[in-house]
Amino acid sequence: QVQVAESGGGLVQAGGSLRLSCAASGGFSSINAMSWYRQAPGKQRELVASIRSGGRVTYQESVKGRFTISGDNAKNTVYLQMNSLEPEDTAVYYCYANLVINTREYGYWGQGTQVTVSS
């Protein structure tokens, strides 16, 4: 049973920092990529950052220079270090994992973690 679980959300003042974690577990053979998305109230879910198995990373323009995505292959875990947080970063943050099972790739969402940035 594959599981993708986020942790680390919370309430922080503008200018503060948070680190989110996402761990994948269960019956998969490898991870092709892991990504962070976010969805603010009344808005569509959007990609924040992603990291591929070879280490290539991409960021949404609005978080470049403030957020850093990194991975720990041994723990099947990805992190999102968020610095200089702004009220506009307030959203539910979701982890998405591209996992290989029996040579095919499948996508799995986590349950989400709330990040609230107060002004």
C-alpha positions as CSV (number, residue, x, y, z in Angstrom):
1,Q,0.0,0.0,0.0
2,V,1.7,3.2,-1.2
3,Q,1.4,6.2,1.1
4,V,2.6,9.7,0.6
5,A,2.5,11.8,3.8
6,E,3.4,15.4,4.4
7,S,4.3,17.1,7.7
8,G,5.6,20.5,8.9
9,G,2.9,23.0,8.1
10,G,1.8,25.6,10.6
11,L,1.3,29.3,11.4
12,V,4.2,31.7,10.9
13,Q,4.6,35.4,10.7
14,A,5.6,37.1,7.5
15,G,9.3,36.9,7.0
16,G,9.5,33.6,8.9
17,S,10.5,30.1,7.8
18,L,9.0,26.7,7.7
19,R,10.2,23.3,6.5
20,L,7.8,20.8,5.0
21,S,8.6,17.1,4.7
22,C,7.0,14.5,2.5
23,A,7.8,10.8,2.8
24,A,6.8,8.0,0.3
25,S,6.4,4.5,1.6
26,G,4.9,1.2,0.4
27,G,5.3,-1.1,-2.6
28,F,7.2,0.9,-5.2
29,S,10.6,0.2,-6.8
30,S,11.8,3.7,-7.4
31,I,10.9,7.4,-7.4
32,N,11.0,9.4,-10.6
33,A,10.1,12.7,-9.2
34,M,8.5,14.4,-6.2
35,S,6.8,17.7,-6.2
36,W,5.2,20.3,-4.0
37,Y,1.9,21.9,-5.1
38,R,-0.2,24.4,-3.2
39,Q,-3.8,25.5,-3.3
40,A,-5.1,28.7,-1.8
41,P,-8.8,29.3,-1.1
42,G,-10.7,30.0,-4.3
43,K,-7.6,29.3,-6.5
44,Q,-6.4,26.4,-8.6
45,R,-3.8,24.1,-7.4
46,E,-0.4,25.2,-8.6
47,L,3.1,23.7,-8.9
48,V,5.6,25.2,-6.4
49,A,8.7,23.1,-6.9
50,S,9.8,19.7,-8.1
51,I,12.8,17.5,-8.0
52,R,13.6,14.6,-10.4
53,S,15.6,11.5,-9.6
54,G,18.7,12.9,-11.3
55,G,18.5,15.9,-9.1
56,R,17.1,18.4,-11.5
57,V,14.9,21.0,-9.8
58,T,12.3,23.5,-11.0
59,Y,10.6,26.3,-9.2
60,Q,7.6,28.5,-9.7
61,E,8.8,32.0,-10.4
62,S,7.3,33.5,-7.3
63,V,9.2,31.3,-4.9
64,K,12.6,31.4,-6.6
65,G,15.3,32.6,-4.1
66,R,13.0,31.9,-1.1
67,F,12.1,28.2,-1.3
68,T,14.5,25.3,-1.7
69,I,13.5,21.7,-2.6
70,S,15.8,18.8,-1.7
71,G,15.6,15.1,-1.4
72,D,16.9,12.3,0.8
73,N,17.0,9.1,-1.4
74,A,17.7,6.8,1.5
75,K,14.5,8.0,3.3
76,N,12.4,8.4,0.2
77,T,11.7,11.9,1.5
78,V,11.6,15.3,-0.1
79,Y,11.8,18.6,1.8
80,L,10.6,22.1,1.0
81,Q,12.5,24.8,3.0
82,M,10.5,28.0,2.8
83,N,12.1,31.2,3.9
84,S,11.0,34.9,3.7
85,L,7.4,33.7,3.8
86,E,4.7,36.1,2.6
87,P,1.0,36.2,3.3
88,E,0.5,35.2,-0.3
89,D,2.2,31.9,0.4
90,T,-0.8,30.9,2.6
91,A,-2.3,27.7,1.2
92,V,-2.6,24.0,1.6
93,Y,0.6,22.4,0.4
94,Y,0.4,19.0,-1.2
95,C,3.1,16.5,-2.1
96,Y,2.9,14.6,-5.3
97,A,5.1,11.6,-6.0
98,N,5.8,9.9,-9.3
99,L,6.5,6.3,-8.3
100,V,7.6,3.3,-10.3
101,I,5.7,0.1,-9.7
102,N,6.3,-3.0,-11.9
103,T,8.0,-0.8,-14.5
104,R,5.1,1.7,-14.8
105,E,4.9,5.1,-13.3
106,Y,2.0,6.2,-11.1
107,G,1.2,9.4,-9.4
108,Y,0.2,9.7,-5.8
109,W,-1.0,12.7,-3.7
110,G,-0.5,13.3,-0.1
111,Q,-3.3,14.6,2.1
112,G,-2.0,18.1,2.3
113,T,-0.6,20.3,5.1
114,Q,-1.8,23.8,5.9
115,V,0.6,26.8,5.8
116,T,-0.6,30.1,7.1
117,V,1.5,33.2,7.0
118,S,0.2,36.2,9.0
119,S,1.0,39.8,8.1
